[in-house]
Each structure stands twice: as structure tokens, then as C-alpha cells.
Amino acid sequence: MRVILAEDSTLLREGLARLLMEEGHEVIGSVADADALIVAVSKEQPDVVVADVRMPPSHTDEGLRAALEIRKRWPAVGVLVLSQYVEKRYATELMTGESEGVGYLLKDRVVEVDEFLDALERVAAGRAAFDSEVVRQLLARSHRTDPLSRLTDREQGVLAEMAQGHTNASIAQRLHISQSAVEKHINAIFEKLELTGSTGYSRRVLAVLRYLDT
């Protein structure tokens, strides 16, 4: 996997580069600001980009805006965004765009090496990878404002796993239920949320997350 890193913390950037190289990936670019990230992607056309949300000069949303620009100009490039905190506006903006090959993780997850690498591989493969804590907070907010109040506890659990980017088989394994039961719960979720017209794995995640932000 060919990766470009964008992180203004030299220590974290170099640590990520070392981790990825030890895992057999090729770090073809390592930059400290959003402008340099766009230039590097244009030149190198990586498989995936790992970018901090907040980068110089203002340390607000430069990384996010660069990620959205990359998705627009080079849709084949996966983007995994890292954030120090659960920033709901940024997470929602990423999630409500085209969600194929997009991920949002808290930086704390980087120390969970297997989880970080799994998210990176999912994004590079064109799938979604959203942090469980981000999803939990979005679910909690949406539950207070509807429409999740119509879902059972089990359906909400399945929805949370879907939003993180897990397949039906993975959801079944994680929740200790059969795959057919997962499929029935998902059908019920889409029916209750009036999303029965949505098709395709990443599109269903996108549709659910759009609804969650209403």
C-alpha cells in the first residue's frame, strides 16, 4: 500500500511512518500542512492518505478541507482522517459526502495498532472506517432528536456497527448473532428510517449517517 502522511507533529508523523513501513507499506510522502498534502497527492497518486484534521496555519479545519478536496479531485485515493477529539461537525461533513474509501479515527486509536491498520486497509480498499466513539456520540445525539427512537436496542447496535464500516458477516461475529439475523435487522432499520431505496454497502452507510444527522 502506498501512503502519504499529513501531520504537523513531527513525532507522530515519524512514528506513523515507521509503523507503516514495518508493516510492509510504502510511505511515499510525509508532509506537515494541507497545501503540501494536495501537492503530494497530485504528484504521487497514493492508495491512501492519513491526515490530521487540524493543521497549520490556523489549526482549525485545514486537514479536513484538504481531505474533501482530495475526495473530489482524486476519488480513487482513500482518505483516513485523524482527530484529537470527537469533532461532530467535521465527522458529519466527511460522513455525509461520498463515503467510499473514507475513514475518521480518534488519534487514541493509533496506539491500538491492529485497529488502526484494519481501518487503513478498509479505507484503501474503498470501504468505510469510522471511529466507534464518533459513531456513539452521533447516535446519542440523533436518539435525542429522533428518528432512532423508532429502532430497537438491537437495531441500534447493528446500526452502530454498520456506521463503523463493518460487513454483515463482521457484524454477526461482533454481536454474536447469525448473519441472517443481521440482514433482518438491517432491513428493519432501513424500513423504519425510510431508506429502503438505498443499495450498496457504502451507500447504505452514507444514507444512515445522513439520517443520523437530521
C-alpha positions as CSV (number, residue, x, y, z in Angstrom):
1,M,0.0,0.0,0.0
2,R,1.3,3.4,-1.0
3,V,0.6,6.0,1.7
4,I,1.0,9.8,2.2
5,L,1.1,11.1,5.8
6,A,-0.1,14.7,6.7
7,E,0.5,15.6,10.3
8,D,2.2,18.7,11.8
9,S,3.5,16.8,14.8
10,T,6.9,15.5,13.7
11,L,7.0,12.9,16.4
12,L,3.6,11.4,15.5
13,R,4.3,11.7,11.7
14,E,7.6,9.8,12.0
15,G,6.1,7.3,14.4
16,L,3.3,6.5,11.9
17,A,5.8,6.3,9.0
18,R,7.9,3.8,11.0
19,L,4.9,1.7,11.9
20,L,3.6,1.6,8.3
21,M,7.0,0.7,6.9
22,E,7.4,-2.1,9.5
23,E,4.1,-3.5,8.3
24,G,5.3,-3.6,4.7
25,H,3.6,-0.4,3.4
26,E,5.4,2.3,1.4
27,V,5.3,5.8,2.8
28,I,5.7,7.9,-0.4
29,G,5.2,11.3,1.2
30,S,5.3,12.9,4.7
31,V,4.1,16.5,5.0
32,A,3.2,19.0,7.7
33,D,0.5,21.1,6.2
34,A,-2.6,20.9,3.9
35,D,-1.1,22.7,0.9
36,A,1.8,20.3,0.8
37,L,-0.6,17.4,1.1
38,I,-2.5,18.4,-2.0
39,V,0.7,18.9,-4.0
40,A,2.0,15.4,-2.8
41,V,-1.2,13.7,-3.8
42,S,-1.3,15.3,-7.2
43,K,2.3,14.2,-7.8
44,E,2.3,10.7,-6.3
45,Q,-1.3,9.4,-6.6
46,P,-1.2,7.3,-3.4
47,D,-3.5,4.5,-2.5
48,V,-4.5,6.2,0.8
49,V,-3.8,9.4,2.7
50,V,-3.6,9.7,6.5
51,A,-4.3,13.3,7.5
52,D,-4.8,15.3,10.7
53,V,-8.0,17.4,10.8
54,R,-6.2,20.4,12.3
55,M,-3.0,21.6,10.6
56,P,-1.1,24.9,10.0
57,P,-1.6,27.7,9.7
58,S,-4.8,28.2,11.7
59,H,-5.0,24.7,13.2
60,T,-8.8,24.6,12.6
61,D,-10.0,22.5,9.6
62,E,-7.2,22.7,7.0
63,G,-6.7,18.9,7.1
64,L,-10.4,18.2,6.7
65,R,-10.8,20.7,3.8
66,A,-7.8,19.0,2.1
67,A,-9.3,15.6,2.6
68,L,-12.6,16.8,1.0
69,E,-10.6,18.3,-1.9
70,I,-8.8,15.0,-2.4
71,R,-12.0,13.1,-2.5
72,K,-13.4,15.4,-5.1
73,R,-10.3,15.5,-7.3
74,W,-9.0,12.0,-6.9
75,P,-11.9,9.8,-5.8
76,A,-9.7,6.6,-6.1
77,V,-7.5,7.8,-3.3
78,G,-8.7,6.7,0.2
79,V,-8.6,9.2,3.0
80,L,-8.3,8.3,6.7
81,V,-8.7,11.4,8.9
82,L,-7.3,11.6,12.4
83,S,-8.6,13.9,15.1
84,Q,-7.7,14.6,18.7
85,Y,-11.4,14.9,19.8
86,V,-14.8,13.9,18.6
87,E,-15.5,16.9,16.3
88,K,-19.0,16.2,15.2
89,R,-19.2,18.9,12.5
90,Y,-16.1,17.6,10.8
91,A,-17.1,13.9,11.2
92,T,-20.6,14.6,9.8
93,E,-19.2,16.5,6.8
94,L,-17.0,13.6,5.9
95,M,-19.7,11.0,6.5
96,T,-22.3,12.8,4.5
97,G,-20.1,13.0,1.4
98,E,-19.3,10.0,-0.7
99,S,-18.3,7.5,2.0
100,E,-16.4,5.0,-0.2
101,G,-12.8,5.0,0.9
102,V,-13.2,7.4,3.8
103,G,-12.4,6.9,7.5
104,Y,-12.4,9.1,10.6
105,L,-10.5,7.9,13.7
106,L,-9.5,9.5,17.0
107,K,-5.8,9.7,17.5
108,D,-6.1,7.5,20.5
109,R,-6.8,4.6,18.1
110,V,-3.4,4.9,16.6
111,V,-1.9,3.2,19.7
112,E,-4.3,0.3,19.0
113,V,-2.1,-0.8,16.2
114,D,-4.3,-3.6,14.9
115,E,-7.4,-1.4,14.9
116,F,-5.5,1.4,13.1
117,L,-4.1,-0.9,10.5
118,D,-7.5,-2.5,9.9
119,A,-9.1,0.9,9.4
120,L,-6.3,1.9,7.0
121,E,-6.8,-1.3,4.9
122,R,-10.6,-0.8,4.8
123,V,-10.2,2.7,3.5
124,A,-7.6,1.7,1.0
125,A,-10.0,-1.0,-0.3
126,G,-12.7,1.6,-0.8
127,R,-14.7,0.9,2.3
128,A,-15.7,3.0,5.3
129,A,-13.9,3.1,8.7
130,F,-15.5,5.4,11.3
131,D,-14.4,5.5,14.9
132,S,-16.8,3.7,17.3
133,E,-16.7,6.7,19.7
134,V,-17.6,9.1,17.0
135,V,-20.5,6.9,15.9
136,R,-21.6,6.5,19.5
137,Q,-21.8,10.3,20.0
138,L,-23.6,10.8,16.8
139,L,-26.1,8.1,17.6
140,A,-26.6,9.6,21.1
141,R,-27.3,13.0,19.6
142,S,-29.7,11.6,17.0
143,H,-31.5,9.5,19.6
144,R,-32.5,12.6,21.4
145,T,-33.9,14.2,18.3
146,D,-35.3,11.2,16.5
147,P,-35.5,9.1,14.2
148,L,-33.5,6.5,16.2
149,S,-36.2,6.3,18.8
150,R,-38.1,4.1,16.4
151,L,-35.3,1.5,16.5
152,T,-34.9,-1.4,19.0
153,D,-31.8,-1.6,21.1
154,R,-30.5,-4.5,18.9
155,E,-31.2,-2.5,15.7
156,Q,-29.3,0.5,17.2
157,G,-26.4,-1.8,17.9
158,V,-26.4,-3.2,14.4
159,L,-26.6,0.4,13.0
160,A,-23.6,1.4,15.1
161,E,-21.6,-1.4,13.6
162,M,-22.7,-0.6,10.1
163,A,-21.7,3.1,10.6
164,Q,-18.2,2.0,11.6
165,G,-17.9,0.2,8.2
166,H,-18.3,-3.4,9.2
167,T,-19.7,-6.0,6.8
168,N,-22.8,-8.2,7.7
169,A,-20.5,-11.1,8.4
170,S,-18.3,-9.0,10.7
171,I,-21.4,-7.6,12.5
172,A,-22.7,-11.1,13.1
173,Q,-19.4,-12.1,14.6
174,R,-19.1,-9.0,16.8
175,L,-22.7,-9.1,18.1
176,H,-22.7,-13.0,18.4
177,I,-25.8,-13.4,16.2
178,S,-26.4,-15.1,12.9
179,Q,-25.8,-13.3,9.6
180,S,-29.4,-13.8,8.6
181,A,-30.4,-12.1,11.8
182,V,-28.2,-9.2,10.9
183,E,-29.8,-8.9,7.5
184,K,-33.3,-8.9,9.0
185,H,-32.2,-6.1,11.5
186,I,-30.7,-4.1,8.6
187,N,-33.9,-4.4,6.6
188,A,-35.9,-3.2,9.6
189,I,-33.6,-0.3,10.1
190,F,-33.9,0.9,6.5
191,E,-37.7,0.4,6.6
192,K,-38.0,2.4,9.9
193,L,-35.7,5.1,8.6
194,E,-37.4,5.2,5.2
195,L,-34.2,4.3,3.4
196,T,-35.4,1.2,1.6
197,G,-34.3,2.6,-1.8
198,S,-30.6,2.7,-0.8
199,T,-28.5,-0.1,-2.3
200,G,-24.8,-1.0,-2.0
201,Y,-22.6,-1.3,1.1
202,S,-21.0,2.1,1.3
203,R,-24.2,3.8,0.1
204,R,-26.2,2.3,2.9
205,V,-23.6,3.7,5.5
206,L,-23.8,7.1,3.8
207,A,-27.6,7.0,3.9
208,V,-27.8,6.0,7.5
209,L,-25.3,8.7,8.6
210,R,-27.2,11.3,6.7
211,Y,-30.3,10.4,8.5
212,L,-28.4,10.3,11.8
213,D,-27.5,14.0,11.4
214,T,-31.1,15.1,10.9
